[in-house]
Amino acid sequence: SADFRYADQMIKELIPIAQKVADSGDKNLANSALEHIKILHEVYPDEAKVFAIEGDFLYYSGNLEAALFCY
């Protein structure tokens, strides 16, 4: 398994962006973040933290069904 420190750092950087999406509902910002999360999924396909942050972005941007799958 790849070293998860990089993913941890990326997730820490995504958390404030997730809060902005939660506050504003900015789907463009959410979609941009989700593009970065796709890369994390490629490197860490089974990591729960990646699914959790993806779920947050999907939930805050109104995609509840996809968020539920991630959670």
Predicted model as a PDB file, atoms N, CA, C, CB and O in Angstrom, pLDDT in the B-factor column:
MODEL        1                                                                  
ATOM      1  N   SER A   1       0.842  -1.190   0.000  1.00 50.00           N  
ATOM      2  CA  SER A   1       0.000   0.000   0.000  1.00 50.00           C  
ATOM      3  C   SER A   1       0.882   1.246   0.000  1.00 50.00           C  
ATOM      4  CB  SER A   1      -0.955   0.002   1.223  1.00 50.00           C  
ATOM      5  O   SER A   1       1.931   1.282   0.642  1.00 50.00           O  
ATOM      6  N   ALA A   2       0.447   2.241  -0.713  1.00 56.00           N  
ATOM      7  CA  ALA A   2       1.209   3.492  -0.793  1.00 56.00           C  
ATOM      8  C   ALA A   2       1.199   4.204   0.550  1.00 56.00           C  
ATOM      9  CB  ALA A   2       0.635   4.414  -1.888  1.00 56.00           C  
ATOM     10  O   ALA A   2       0.262   4.067   1.336  1.00 56.00           O  
ATOM     11  N   ASP A   3       2.247   4.958   0.797  1.00 75.00           N  
ATOM     12  CA  ASP A   3       2.365   5.741   2.022  1.00 75.00           C  
ATOM     13  C   ASP A   3       1.193   6.722   2.094  1.00 75.00           C  
ATOM     14  CB  ASP A   3       3.732   6.496   2.077  1.00 75.00           C  
ATOM     15  O   ASP A   3       0.943   7.477   1.154  1.00 75.00           O  
ATOM     16  N   PHE A   4       0.486   6.700   3.215  1.00 78.00           N  
ATOM     17  CA  PHE A   4      -0.739   7.491   3.315  1.00 78.00           C  
ATOM     18  C   PHE A   4      -0.494   8.931   3.779  1.00 78.00           C  
ATOM     19  CB  PHE A   4      -1.698   6.817   4.262  1.00 78.00           C  
ATOM     20  O   PHE A   4      -1.440   9.715   3.848  1.00 78.00           O  
ATOM     21  N   ARG A   5       0.744   9.295   4.097  1.00 83.00           N  
ATOM     22  CA  ARG A   5       0.995  10.663   4.584  1.00 83.00           C  
ATOM     23  C   ARG A   5       0.587  11.722   3.564  1.00 83.00           C  
ATOM     24  CB  ARG A   5       2.472  10.835   4.934  1.00 83.00           C  
ATOM     25  O   ARG A   5       0.067  12.773   3.940  1.00 83.00           O  
ATOM     26  N   TYR A   6       0.815  11.459   2.284  1.00 82.00           N  
ATOM     27  CA  TYR A   6       0.418  12.404   1.236  1.00 82.00           C  
ATOM     28  C   TYR A   6      -1.091  12.594   1.241  1.00 82.00           C  
ATOM     29  CB  TYR A   6       0.890  11.915  -0.148  1.00 82.00           C  
ATOM     30  O   TYR A   6      -1.580  13.722   1.168  1.00 82.00           O  
ATOM     31  N   ALA A   7      -1.823  11.500   1.326  1.00 83.00           N  
ATOM     32  CA  ALA A   7      -3.283  11.591   1.343  1.00 83.00           C  
ATOM     33  C   ALA A   7      -3.762  12.326   2.576  1.00 83.00           C  
ATOM     34  CB  ALA A   7      -3.911  10.200   1.285  1.00 83.00           C  
ATOM     35  O   ALA A   7      -4.688  13.133   2.491  1.00 83.00           O  
ATOM     36  N   ASP A   8      -3.149  12.063   3.725  1.00 89.00           N  
ATOM     37  CA  ASP A   8      -3.528  12.786   4.941  1.00 89.00           C  
ATOM     38  C   ASP A   8      -3.357  14.286   4.757  1.00 89.00           C  
ATOM     39  CB  ASP A   8      -2.696  12.305   6.135  1.00 89.00           C  
ATOM     40  O   ASP A   8      -4.226  15.064   5.153  1.00 89.00           O  
ATOM     41  N   GLN A   9      -2.252  14.696   4.165  1.00 90.00           N  
ATOM     42  CA  GLN A   9      -2.009  16.123   3.933  1.00 90.00           C  
ATOM     43  C   GLN A   9      -3.045  16.699   2.974  1.00 90.00           C  
ATOM     44  CB  GLN A   9      -0.592  16.346   3.375  1.00 90.00           C  
ATOM     45  O   GLN A   9      -3.566  17.791   3.203  1.00 90.00           O  
ATOM     46  N   MET A  10      -3.342  15.974   1.908  1.00 90.00           N  
ATOM     47  CA  MET A  10      -4.346  16.446   0.950  1.00 90.00           C  
ATOM     48  C   MET A  10      -5.712  16.578   1.608  1.00 90.00           C  
ATOM     49  CB  MET A  10      -4.432  15.494  -0.250  1.00 90.00           C  
ATOM     50  O   MET A  10      -6.431  17.548   1.369  1.00 90.00           O  
ATOM     51  N   ILE A  11      -6.066  15.606   2.435  1.00 93.00           N  
ATOM     52  CA  ILE A  11      -7.361  15.650   3.110  1.00 93.00           C  
ATOM     53  C   ILE A  11      -7.410  16.844   4.063  1.00 93.00           C  
ATOM     54  CB  ILE A  11      -7.624  14.330   3.879  1.00 93.00           C  
ATOM     55  O   ILE A  11      -8.433  17.524   4.144  1.00 93.00           O  
ATOM     56  N   LYS A  12      -6.320  17.107   4.784  1.00 95.00           N  
ATOM     57  CA  LYS A  12      -6.279  18.278   5.670  1.00 95.00           C  
ATOM     58  C   LYS A  12      -6.488  19.569   4.888  1.00 95.00           C  
ATOM     59  CB  LYS A  12      -4.941  18.335   6.422  1.00 95.00           C  
ATOM     60  O   LYS A  12      -7.122  20.500   5.385  1.00 95.00           O  
ATOM     61  N   GLU A  13      -5.963  19.629   3.674  1.00 95.00           N  
ATOM     62  CA  GLU A  13      -6.132  20.815   2.840  1.00 95.00           C  
ATOM     63  C   GLU A  13      -7.542  20.907   2.255  1.00 95.00           C  
ATOM     64  CB  GLU A  13      -5.106  20.813   1.718  1.00 95.00           C  
ATOM     65  O   GLU A  13      -8.024  22.001   1.963  1.00 95.00           O  
ATOM     66  N   LEU A  14      -8.197  19.765   2.085  1.00 96.00           N  
ATOM     67  CA  LEU A  14      -9.549  19.755   1.524  1.00 96.00           C  
ATOM     68  C   LEU A  14     -10.616  20.092   2.561  1.00 96.00           C  
ATOM     69  CB  LEU A  14      -9.844  18.402   0.917  1.00 96.00           C  
ATOM     70  O   LEU A  14     -11.698  20.548   2.191  1.00 96.00           O  
ATOM     71  N   ILE A  15     -10.347  19.882   3.833  1.00 95.00           N  
ATOM     72  CA  ILE A  15     -11.365  20.104   4.863  1.00 95.00           C  
ATOM     73  C   ILE A  15     -11.881  21.547   4.870  1.00 95.00           C  
ATOM     74  CB  ILE A  15     -10.798  19.755   6.233  1.00 95.00           C  
ATOM     75  O   ILE A  15     -13.097  21.741   4.888  1.00 95.00           O  
ATOM     76  N   PRO A  16     -11.008  22.575   4.858  1.00 96.00           N  
ATOM     77  CA  PRO A  16     -11.564  23.937   4.823  1.00 96.00           C  
ATOM     78  C   PRO A  16     -12.333  24.237   3.537  1.00 96.00           C  
ATOM     79  CB  PRO A  16     -10.450  24.950   4.985  1.00 96.00           C  
ATOM     80  O   PRO A  16     -13.273  25.032   3.539  1.00 96.00           O  
ATOM     81  N   ILE A  17     -11.929  23.598   2.447  1.00 96.00           N  
ATOM     82  CA  ILE A  17     -12.657  23.778   1.185  1.00 96.00           C  
ATOM     83  C   ILE A  17     -14.035  23.135   1.308  1.00 96.00           C  
ATOM     84  CB  ILE A  17     -11.866  23.162  -0.015  1.00 96.00           C  
ATOM     85  O   ILE A  17     -15.022  23.681   0.814  1.00 96.00           O  
ATOM     86  N   ALA A  18     -14.106  21.980   1.962  1.00 95.00           N  
ATOM     87  CA  ALA A  18     -15.400  21.334   2.196  1.00 95.00           C  
ATOM     88  C   ALA A  18     -16.302  22.246   3.029  1.00 95.00           C  
ATOM     89  CB  ALA A  18     -15.209  19.970   2.905  1.00 95.00           C  
ATOM     90  O   ALA A  18     -17.506  22.321   2.785  1.00 95.00           O  
ATOM     91  N   GLN A  19     -15.727  22.933   4.004  1.00 95.00           N  
ATOM     92  CA  GLN A  19     -16.517  23.855   4.827  1.00 95.00           C  
ATOM     93  C   GLN A  19     -17.049  25.008   3.985  1.00 95.00           C  
ATOM     94  CB  GLN A  19     -15.672  24.398   5.995  1.00 95.00           C  
ATOM     95  O   GLN A  19     -18.187  25.441   4.170  1.00 95.00           O  
ATOM     96  N   LYS A  20     -16.224  25.510   3.053  1.00 95.00           N  
ATOM     97  CA  LYS A  20     -16.688  26.577   2.155  1.00 95.00           C  
ATOM     98  C   LYS A  20     -17.851  26.088   1.301  1.00 95.00           C  
ATOM     99  CB  LYS A  20     -15.536  27.071   1.252  1.00 95.00           C  
ATOM    100  O   LYS A  20     -18.827  26.810   1.095  1.00 95.00           O  
ATOM    101  N   VAL A  21     -17.742  24.855   0.806  1.00 94.00           N  
ATOM    102  CA  VAL A  21     -18.825  24.287   0.000  1.00 94.00           C  
ATOM    103  C   VAL A  21     -20.077  24.121   0.866  1.00 94.00           C  
ATOM    104  CB  VAL A  21     -18.399  22.920  -0.618  1.00 94.00           C  
ATOM    105  O   VAL A  21     -21.187  24.393   0.411  1.00 94.00           O  
ATOM    106  N   ALA A  22     -19.901  23.676   2.107  1.00 92.00           N  
ATOM    107  CA  ALA A  22     -21.035  23.515   3.014  1.00 92.00           C  
ATOM    108  C   ALA A  22     -21.730  24.857   3.256  1.00 92.00           C  
ATOM    109  CB  ALA A  22     -20.573  22.905   4.349  1.00 92.00           C  
ATOM    110  O   ALA A  22     -22.958  24.928   3.293  1.00 92.00           O  
ATOM    111  N   ASP A  23     -20.943  25.907   3.419  1.00 94.00           N  
ATOM    112  CA  ASP A  23     -21.494  27.232   3.700  1.00 94.00           C  
ATOM    113  C   ASP A  23     -22.130  27.883   2.481  1.00 94.00           C  
ATOM    114  CB  ASP A  23     -20.415  28.127   4.236  1.00 94.00           C  
ATOM    115  O   ASP A  23     -23.122  28.601   2.603  1.00 94.00           O  
ATOM    116  N   SER A  24     -21.557  27.631   1.299  1.00 93.00           N  
ATOM    117  CA  SER A  24     -21.991  28.357   0.102  1.00 93.00           C  
ATOM    118  C   SER A  24     -22.796  27.514  -0.884  1.00 93.00           C  
ATOM    119  CB  SER A  24     -20.798  28.913  -0.598  1.00 93.00           C  
ATOM    120  O   SER A  24     -23.557  28.053  -1.687  1.00 93.00           O  
ATOM    121  N   GLY A  25     -22.628  26.177  -0.824  1.00 87.00           N  
ATOM    122  CA  GLY A  25     -23.259  25.315  -1.821  1.00 87.00           C  
ATOM    123  C   GLY A  25     -22.623  25.437  -3.195  1.00 87.00           C  
ATOM    124  O   GLY A  25     -23.248  25.092  -4.198  1.00 87.00           O  
ATOM    125  N   ASP A  26     -21.389  25.923  -3.258  1.00 92.00           N  
ATOM    126  CA  ASP A  26     -20.678  26.157  -4.513  1.00 92.00           C  
ATOM    127  C   ASP A  26     -20.327  24.829  -5.185  1.00 92.00           C  
ATOM    128  CB  ASP A  26     -19.401  26.986  -4.265  1.00 92.00           C  
ATOM    129  O   ASP A  26     -19.345  24.180  -4.827  1.00 92.00           O  
ATOM    130  N   LYS A  27     -21.139  24.438  -6.159  1.00 89.00           N  
ATOM    131  CA  LYS A  27     -20.930  23.156  -6.833  1.00 89.00           C  
ATOM    132  C   LYS A  27     -19.672  23.150  -7.700  1.00 89.00           C  
ATOM    133  CB  LYS A  27     -22.139  22.819  -7.687  1.00 89.00           C  
ATOM    134  O   LYS A  27     -19.058  22.099  -7.882  1.00 89.00           O  
ATOM    135  N   ASN A  28     -19.279  24.308  -8.237  1.00 94.00           N  
ATOM    136  CA  ASN A  28     -18.047  24.363  -9.032  1.00 94.00           C  
ATOM    137  C   ASN A  28     -16.833  24.079  -8.160  1.00 94.00           C  
ATOM    138  CB  ASN A  28     -17.901  25.736  -9.712  1.00 94.00           C  
ATOM    139  O   ASN A  28     -15.929  23.349  -8.567  1.00 94.00           O  
ATOM    140  N   LEU A  29     -16.809  24.651  -6.970  1.00 95.00           N  
ATOM    141  CA  LEU A  29     -15.725  24.394  -6.035  1.00 95.00           C  
ATOM    142  C   LEU A  29     -15.726  22.925  -5.620  1.00 95.00           C  
ATOM    143  CB  LEU A  29     -15.846  25.305  -4.799  1.00 95.00           C  
ATOM    144  O   LEU A  29     -14.670  22.297  -5.535  1.00 95.00           O  
ATOM    145  N   ALA A  30     -16.903  22.385  -5.364  1.00 94.00           N  
ATOM    146  CA  ALA A  30     -17.010  20.967  -4.995  1.00 94.00           C  
ATOM    147  C   ALA A  30     -16.503  20.075  -6.121  1.00 94.00           C  
ATOM    148  CB  ALA A  30     -18.468  20.605  -4.653  1.00 94.00           C  
ATOM    149  O   ALA A  30     -15.769  19.118  -5.873  1.00 94.00           O  
ATOM    150  N   ASN A  31     -16.886  20.380  -7.347  1.00 93.00           N  
ATOM    151  CA  ASN A  31     -16.454  19.565  -8.490  1.00 93.00           C  
ATOM    152  C   ASN A  31     -14.946  19.620  -8.668  1.00 93.00           C  
ATOM    153  CB  ASN A  31     -17.144  20.033  -9.772  1.00 93.00           C  
ATOM    154  O   ASN A  31     -14.321  18.612  -9.001  1.00 93.00           O  
ATOM    155  N   SER A  32     -14.361  20.782  -8.449  1.00 95.00           N  
ATOM    156  CA  SER A  32     -12.910  20.909  -8.541  1.00 95.00           C  
ATOM    157  C   SER A  32     -12.229  20.031  -7.492  1.00 95.00           C  
ATOM    158  CB  SER A  32     -12.484  22.380  -8.368  1.00 95.00           C  
ATOM    159  O   SER A  32     -11.268  19.325  -7.795  1.00 95.00           O  
ATOM    160  N   ALA A  33     -12.727  20.079  -6.270  1.00 96.00           N  
ATOM    161  CA  ALA A  33     -12.167  19.246  -5.209  1.00 96.00           C  
ATOM    162  C   ALA A  33     -12.360  17.765  -5.516  1.00 96.00           C  
ATOM    163  CB  ALA A  33     -12.809  19.592  -3.864  1.00 96.00           C  
ATOM    164  O   ALA A  33     -11.472  16.955  -5.250  1.00 96.00           O  
ATOM    165  N   LEU A  34     -13.497  17.414  -6.065  1.00 95.00           N  
ATOM    166  CA  LEU A  34     -13.767  16.008  -6.387  1.00 95.00           C  
ATOM    167  C   LEU A  34     -12.806  15.484  -7.448  1.00 95.00           C  
ATOM    168  CB  LEU A  34     -15.210  15.841  -6.866  1.00 95.00           C  
ATOM    169  O   LEU A  34     -12.504  14.291  -7.466  1.00 95.00           O  
ATOM    170  N   GLU A  35     -12.324  16.349  -8.324  1.00 94.00           N  
ATOM    171  CA  GLU A  35     -11.319  15.933  -9.306  1.00 94.00           C  
ATOM    172  C   GLU A  35     -10.023  15.521  -8.596  1.00 94.00           C  
ATOM    173  CB  GLU A  35     -11.042  17.076 -10.322  1.00 94.00           C  
ATOM    174  O   GLU A  35      -9.384  14.543  -8.983  1.00 94.00           O  
ATOM    175  N   HIS A  36      -9.646  16.258  -7.577  1.00 92.00           N  
ATOM    176  CA  HIS A  36      -8.453  15.902  -6.796  1.00 92.00           C  
ATOM    177  C   HIS A  36      -8.687  14.608  -6.018  1.00 92.00           C  
ATOM    178  CB  HIS A  36      -8.077  17.046  -5.824  1.00 92.00           C  
ATOM    179  O   HIS A  36      -7.785  13.783  -5.873  1.00 92.00           O  
ATOM    180  N   ILE A  37      -9.893  14.449  -5.530  1.00 95.00           N  
ATOM    181  CA  ILE A  37     -10.221  13.239  -4.765  1.00 95.00           C  
ATOM    182  C   ILE A  37     -10.169  12.007  -5.666  1.00 95.00           C  
ATOM    183  CB  ILE A  37     -11.620  13.367  -4.117  1.00 95.00           C  
ATOM    184  O   ILE A  37      -9.808  10.926  -5.200  1.00 95.00           O  
ATOM    185  N   LYS A  38     -10.518  12.144  -6.934  1.00 94.00           N  
ATOM    186  CA  LYS A  38     -10.410  11.017  -7.869  1.00 94.00           C  
ATOM    187  C   LYS A  38      -8.973  10.500  -7.924  1.00 94.00           C  
ATOM    188  CB  LYS A  38     -10.880  11.434  -9.280  1.00 94.00           C  
ATOM    189  O   LYS A  38      -8.736   9.294  -7.984  1.00 94.00           O  
ATOM    190  N   ILE A  39      -8.024  11.428  -7.904  1.00 92.00           N  
ATOM    191  CA  ILE A  39      -6.611  11.030  -7.923  1.00 92.00           C  
ATOM    192  C   ILE A  39      -6.266  10.275  -6.642  1.00 92.00           C  
ATOM    193  CB  ILE A  39      -5.690  12.271  -8.085  1.00 92.00           C  
ATOM    194  O   ILE A  39      -5.577   9.256  -6.685  1.00 92.00           O  
ATOM    195  N   LEU A  40      -6.738  10.766  -5.517  1.00 92.00           N  
ATOM    196  CA  LEU A  40      -6.499  10.059  -4.249  1.00 92.00           C  
ATOM    197  C   LEU A  40      -7.071   8.650  -4.297  1.00 92.00           C  
ATOM    198  CB  LEU A  40      -7.116  10.836  -3.069  1.00 92.00           C  
ATOM    199  O   LEU A  40      -6.453   7.714  -3.790  1.00 92.00           O  
ATOM    200  N   HIS A  41      -8.246   8.489  -4.903  1.00 92.00           N  
ATOM    201  CA  HIS A  41      -8.851   7.157  -5.030  1.00 92.00           C  
ATOM    202  C   HIS A  41      -7.979   6.224  -5.874  1.00 92.00           C  
ATOM    203  CB  HIS A  41     -10.253   7.266  -5.652  1.00 92.00           C  
ATOM    204  O   HIS A  41      -7.894   5.029  -5.593  1.00 92.00           O  
ATOM    205  N   GLU A  42      -7.338   6.763  -6.895  1.00 93.00           N  
ATOM    206  CA  GLU A  42      -6.484   5.934  -7.741  1.00 93.00           C  
ATOM    207  C   GLU A  42      -5.290   5.403  -6.958  1.00 93.00           C  
ATOM    208  CB  GLU A  42      -6.004   6.729  -8.958  1.00 93.00           C  
ATOM    209  O   GLU A  42      -4.877   4.259  -7.147  1.00 93.00           O  
ATOM    210  N   VAL A  43      -4.738   6.233  -6.079  1.00 90.00           N  
ATOM    211  CA  VAL A  43      -3.560   5.848  -5.317  1.00 90.00           C  
ATOM    212  C   VAL A  43      -3.931   5.040  -4.076  1.00 90.00           C  
ATOM    213  CB  VAL A  43      -2.771   7.082  -4.918  1.00 90.00           C  
ATOM    214  O   VAL A  43      -3.213   4.118  -3.688  1.00 90.00           O  
ATOM    215  N   TYR A  44      -5.056   5.393  -3.459  1.00 91.00           N  
ATOM    216  CA  TYR A  44      -5.505   4.759  -2.201  1.00 91.00           C  
ATOM    217  C   TYR A  44      -6.939   4.254  -2.382  1.00 91.00           C  
ATOM    218  CB  TYR A  44      -5.422   5.771  -0.991  1.00 91.00           C  
ATOM    219  O   TYR A  44      -7.862   4.819  -1.796  1.00 91.00           O  
ATOM    220  N   PRO A  45      -7.142   3.210  -3.176  1.00 91.00           N  
ATOM    221  CA  PRO A  45      -8.501   2.798  -3.544  1.00 91.00           C  
ATOM    222  C   PRO A  45      -9.365   2.290  -2.392  1.00 91.00           C  
ATOM    223  CB  PRO A  45      -8.421   1.742  -4.572  1.00 91.00           C  
ATOM    224  O   PRO A  45     -10.591   2.291  -2.501  1.00 91.00           O  
ATOM    225  N   ASP A  46      -8.755   1.861  -1.299  1.00 90.00           N  
ATOM    226  CA  ASP A  46      -9.547   1.296  -0.203  1.00 90.00           C  
ATOM    227  C   ASP A  46      -9.512   2.140   1.066  1.00 90.00           C  
ATOM    228  CB  ASP A  46      -9.059  -0.089   0.111  1.00 90.00           C  
ATOM    229  O   ASP A  46      -9.947   1.682   2.123  1.00 90.00           O  
ATOM    230  N   GLU A  47      -9.006   3.353   0.978  1.00 90.00           N  
ATOM    231  CA  GLU A  47      -8.831   4.177   2.173  1.00 90.00           C  
ATOM    232  C   GLU A  47     -10.134   4.879   2.560  1.00 90.00           C  
ATOM    233  CB  GLU A  47      -7.724   5.212   1.946  1.00 90.00           C  
ATOM    234  O   GLU A  47     -10.698   5.641   1.776  1.00 90.00           O  
ATOM    235  N   ALA A  48     -10.595   4.613   3.766  1.00 92.00           N  
ATOM    236  CA  ALA A  48     -11.869   5.152   4.243  1.00 92.00           C  
ATOM    237  C   ALA A  48     -11.881   6.673   4.302  1.00 92.00           C  
ATOM    238  CB  ALA A  48     -12.183   4.595   5.609  1.00 92.00           C  
ATOM    239  O   ALA A  48     -12.911   7.289   4.029  1.00 92.00           O  
ATOM    240  N   LYS A  49     -10.758   7.288   4.653  1.00 93.00           N  
ATOM    241  CA  LYS A  49     -10.723   8.756   4.757  1.00 93.00           C  
ATOM    242  C   LYS A  49     -10.991   9.419   3.416  1.00 93.00           C  
ATOM    243  CB  LYS A  49      -9.372   9.220   5.299  1.00 93.00           C  
ATOM    244  O   LYS A  49     -11.599  10.487   3.356  1.00 93.00           O  
ATOM    245  N   VAL A  50     -10.542   8.792   2.350  1.00 94.00           N  
ATOM    246  CA  VAL A  50     -10.771   9.351   1.016  1.00 94.00           C  
ATOM    247  C   VAL A  50     -12.260   9.274   0.682  1.00 94.00           C  
ATOM    248  CB  VAL A  50      -9.926   8.598  -0.056  1.00 94.00           C  
ATOM    249  O   VAL A  50     -12.830  10.220   0.138  1.00 94.00           O  
ATOM    250  N   PHE A  51     -12.880   8.151   1.006  1.00 96.00           N  
ATOM    251  CA  PHE A  51     -14.320   8.025   0.787  1.00 96.00           C  
ATOM    252  C   PHE A  51     -15.090   9.033   1.632  1.00 96.00           C  
ATOM    253  CB  PHE A  51     -14.787   6.601   1.109  1.00 96.00           C  
ATOM    254  O   PHE A  51     -16.079   9.603   1.170  1.00 96.00           O  
ATOM    255  N   ALA A  52     -14.642   9.257   2.871  1.00 96.00           N  
ATOM    256  CA  ALA A  52     -15.339  10.178   3.766  1.00 96.00           C  
ATOM    257  C   ALA A  52     -15.298  11.610   3.243  1.00 96.00           C  
ATOM    258  CB  ALA A  52     -14.729  10.119   5.161  1.00 96.00           C  
ATOM    259  O   ALA A  52     -16.327  12.286   3.224  1.00 96.00           O  
ATOM    260  N   ILE A  53     -14.130  12.083   2.820  1.00 96.00           N  
ATOM    261  CA  ILE A  53     -14.049  13.455   2.323  1.00 96.00           C  
ATOM    262  C   ILE A  53     -14.816  13.589   1.007  1.00 96.00           C  
ATOM    263  CB  ILE A  53     -12.574  13.878   2.133  1.00 96.00           C  
ATOM    264  O   ILE A  53     -15.419  14.630   0.744  1.00 96.00           O  
ATOM    265  N   GLU A  54     -14.795  12.551   0.190  1.00 96.00           N  
ATOM    266  CA  GLU A  54     -15.590  12.571  -1.040  1.00 96.00           C  
ATOM    267  C   GLU A  54     -17.074  12.671  -0.695  1.00 96.00           C  
ATOM    268  CB  GLU A  54     -15.313  11.306  -1.896  1.00 96.00           C  
ATOM    269  O   GLU A  54     -17.813  13.443  -1.306  1.00 96.00           O  
ATOM    270  N   GLY A  55     -17.499  11.887   0.282  1.00 96.00           N  
ATOM    271  CA  GLY A  55     -18.889  11.935   0.720  1.00 96.00           C  
ATOM    272  C   GLY A  55     -19.281  13.318   1.204  1.00 96.00           C  
ATOM    273  O   GLY A  55     -20.384  13.790   0.926  1.00 96.00           O  
ATOM    274  N   ASP A  56     -18.384  13.967   1.925  1.00 95.00           N  
ATOM    275  CA  ASP A  56     -18.663  15.320   2.407  1.00 95.00           C  
ATOM    276  C   ASP A  56     -18.914  16.281   1.245  1.00 95.00           C  
ATOM    277  CB  ASP A  56     -17.501  15.828   3.267  1.00 95.00           C  
ATOM    278  O   ASP A  56     -19.887  17.034   1.254  1.00 95.00           O  
ATOM    279  N   PHE A  57     -18.030  16.251   0.247  1.00 95.00           N  
ATOM    280  CA  PHE A  57     -18.204  17.151  -0.894  1.00 95.00           C  
ATOM    281  C   PHE A  57     -19.486  16.846  -1.650  1.00 95.00           C  
ATOM    282  CB  PHE A  57     -17.011  17.050  -1.836  1.00 95.00           C  
ATOM    283  O   PHE A  57     -20.196  17.762  -2.065  1.00 95.00           O  
ATOM    284  N   LEU A  58     -19.784  15.584  -1.830  1.00 94.00           N  
ATOM    285  CA  LEU A  58     -21.012  15.220  -2.535  1.00 94.00           C  
ATOM    286  C   LEU A  58     -22.246  15.645  -1.745  1.00 94.00           C  
ATOM    287  CB  LEU A  58     -21.050  13.711  -2.797  1.00 94.00           C  
ATOM    288  O   LEU A  58     -23.207  16.166  -2.312  1.00 94.00           O  
ATOM    289  N   TYR A  59     -22.214  15.421  -0.444  1.00 94.00           N  
ATOM    290  CA  TYR A  59     -23.344  15.794   0.415  1.00 94.00           C  
ATOM    291  C   TYR A  59     -23.569  17.304   0.393  1.00 94.00           C  
ATOM    292  CB  TYR A  59     -23.103  15.318   1.859  1.00 94.00           C  
ATOM    293  O   TYR A  59     -24.691  17.765   0.184  1.00 94.00           O  
ATOM    294  N   TYR A  60     -22.498  18.072   0.610  1.00 91.00           N  
ATOM    295  CA  TYR A  60     -22.623  19.524   0.679  1.00 91.00           C  
ATOM    296  C   TYR A  60     -23.011  20.153  -0.650  1.00 91.00           C  
ATOM    297  CB  TYR A  60     -21.335  20.121   1.154  1.00 91.00           C  
ATOM    298  O   TYR A  60     -23.524  21.272  -0.680  1.00 91.00           O  
ATOM    299  N   SER A  61     -22.771  19.445  -1.750  1.00 86.00           N  
ATOM    300  CA  SER A  61     -23.161  19.982  -3.051  1.00 86.00           C  
ATOM    301  C   SER A  61     -24.508  19.413  -3.511  1.00 86.00           C  
ATOM    302  CB  SER A  61     -22.080  19.678  -4.092  1.00 86.00           C  
ATOM    303  O   SER A  61     -24.922  19.636  -4.649  1.00 86.00           O  
ATOM    304  N   GLY A  62     -25.185  18.682  -2.629  1.00 88.00           N  
ATOM    305  CA  GLY A  62     -26.542  18.234  -2.910  1.00 88.00           C  
ATOM    306  C   GLY A  62     -26.673  16.883  -3.572  1.00 88.00           C  
ATOM    307  O   GLY A  62     -27.783  16.492  -3.932  1.00 88.00           O  
ATOM    308  N   ASN A  63     -25.591  16.158  -3.749  1.00 92.00           N  
ATOM    309  CA  ASN A  63     -25.648  14.842  -4.379  1.00 92.00           C  
ATOM    310  C   ASN A  63     -25.732  13.780  -3.278  1.00 92.00           C  
ATOM    311  CB  ASN A  63     -24.399  14.601  -5.303  1.00 92.00           C  
ATOM    312  O   ASN A  63     -24.763  13.074  -2.997  1.00 92.00           O  
ATOM    313  N   LEU A  64     -26.907  13.685  -2.667  1.00 94.00           N  
ATOM    314  CA  LEU A  64     -27.081  12.875  -1.466  1.00 94.00           C  
ATOM    315  C   LEU A  64     -26.931  11.377  -1.724  1.00 94.00           C  
ATOM    316  CB  LEU A  64     -28.432  13.145  -0.867  1.00 94.00           C  
ATOM    317  O   LEU A  64     -26.366  10.657  -0.901  1.00 94.00           O  
ATOM    318  N   GLU A  65     -27.431  10.912  -2.855  1.00 96.00           N  
ATOM    319  CA  GLU A  65     -27.347   9.480  -3.154  1.00 96.00           C  
ATOM    320  C   GLU A  65     -25.889   9.027  -3.301  1.00 96.00           C  
ATOM    321  CB  GLU A  65     -28.131   9.159  -4.438  1.00 96.00           C  
ATOM    322  O   GLU A  65     -25.498   7.988  -2.769  1.00 96.00           O  
ATOM    323  N   ALA A  66     -25.099   9.810  -4.022  1.00 96.00           N  
ATOM    324  CA  ALA A  66     -23.679   9.478  -4.195  1.00 96.00           C  
ATOM    325  C   ALA A  66     -22.928   9.602  -2.860  1.00 96.00           C  
ATOM    326  CB  ALA A  66     -23.033  10.402  -5.262  1.00 96.00           C  
ATOM    327  O   ALA A  66     -22.029   8.813  -2.569  1.00 96.00           O  
ATOM    328  N   ALA A  67     -23.306  10.597  -2.062  1.00 96.00           N  
ATOM    329  CA  ALA A  67     -22.671  10.767  -0.751  1.00 96.00           C  
ATOM    330  C   ALA A  67     -22.937   9.554   0.131  1.00 96.00           C  
ATOM    331  CB  ALA A  67     -23.181  12.049  -0.060  1.00 96.00           C  
ATOM    332  O   ALA A  67     -22.038   9.068   0.818  1.00 96.00           O  
ATOM    333  N   LEU A  68     -24.160   9.073   0.110  1.00 96.00           N  
ATOM    334  CA  LEU A  68     -24.514   7.903   0.910  1.00 96.00           C  
ATOM    335  C   LEU A  68     -23.663   6.706   0.514  1.00 96.00           C  
ATOM    336  CB  LEU A  68     -26.004   7.572   0.751  1.00 96.00           C  
ATOM    337  O   LEU A  68     -23.223   5.948   1.379  1.00 96.00           O  
ATOM    338  N   PHE A  69     -23.426   6.524  -0.777  1.00 95.00           N  
ATOM    339  CA  PHE A  69     -22.575   5.429  -1.242  1.00 95.00           C  
ATOM    340  C   PHE A  69     -21.168   5.553  -0.660  1.00 95.00           C  
ATOM    341  CB  PHE A  69     -22.515   5.410  -2.780  1.00 95.00           C  
ATOM    342  O   PHE A  69     -20.574   4.559  -0.243  1.00 95.00           O  
ATOM    343  N   CYS A  70     -20.642   6.769  -0.635  1.00 94.00           N  
ATOM    344  CA  CYS A  70     -19.276   6.984  -0.126  1.00 94.00           C  
ATOM    345  C   CYS A  70     -19.195   6.714   1.380  1.00 94.00           C  
ATOM    346  CB  CYS A  70     -18.812   8.426  -0.426  1.00 94.00           C  
ATOM    347  O   CYS A  70     -18.226   6.141   1.879  1.00 94.00           O  
ATOM    348  N   TYR A  71     -20.237   7.142   2.078  1.00 93.00           N  
ATOM    349  CA  TYR A  71     -20.221   6.931   3.534  1.00 93.00           C  
ATOM    350  C   TYR A  71     -20.431   5.474   3.870  1.00 93.00           C  
ATOM    351  CB  TYR A  71     -21.292   7.779   4.218  1.00 93.00           C  
ATOM    352  O   TYR A  71     -20.447   5.108   5.045  1.00 93.00           O  
TER     353      TYR A  71                                                      
ENDMDL                                                                          
END                                                                             
